[in-house]
Amino acid sequence: MNLEDAISSWGSSITCIGVRLEDNKLVVCAPYGLNDIFSMTIRHIKKQFTEEKYQEKTKKWKNKWPLLTIIPWNNERE
């Protein structure tokens, strides 16, 4: 498994992002794009994440950032 594969399995689309410096330029790895980040939308990635963990994280994030849009776990994306 490479770094990009690992990033794509993190629990939500907005956490699936990495940035590295290559030849003095920033290279962004965002396998699910950047739209969810800019629209403040939390969307589940079920690869290696449980519903319980997703609920726990999204509840904490929503308390901190009330304008977030949370896509429910049972909303099928994958």
HELIX and SHEET records of a PDB file:
HELIX    1   1 LEU A    3  ILE A    7  1                                   5    
HELIX    2   2 SER A   13  THR A   15  5                                   3    
HELIX    3   3 ASN A   35  SER A   39  1                                   5    
HELIX    4   4 GLU A   51  LYS A   64  1                                  14    
SHEET    1   A 2 GLY A  18  GLU A  22  0                                        
SHEET    2   A 2 LYS A  25  CYS A  29 -1                                        
SHEET    1   B 2 THR A  41  ILE A  42  0                                        
SHEET    2   B 2 THR A  69  ILE A  70  1                                        
END                                                                             
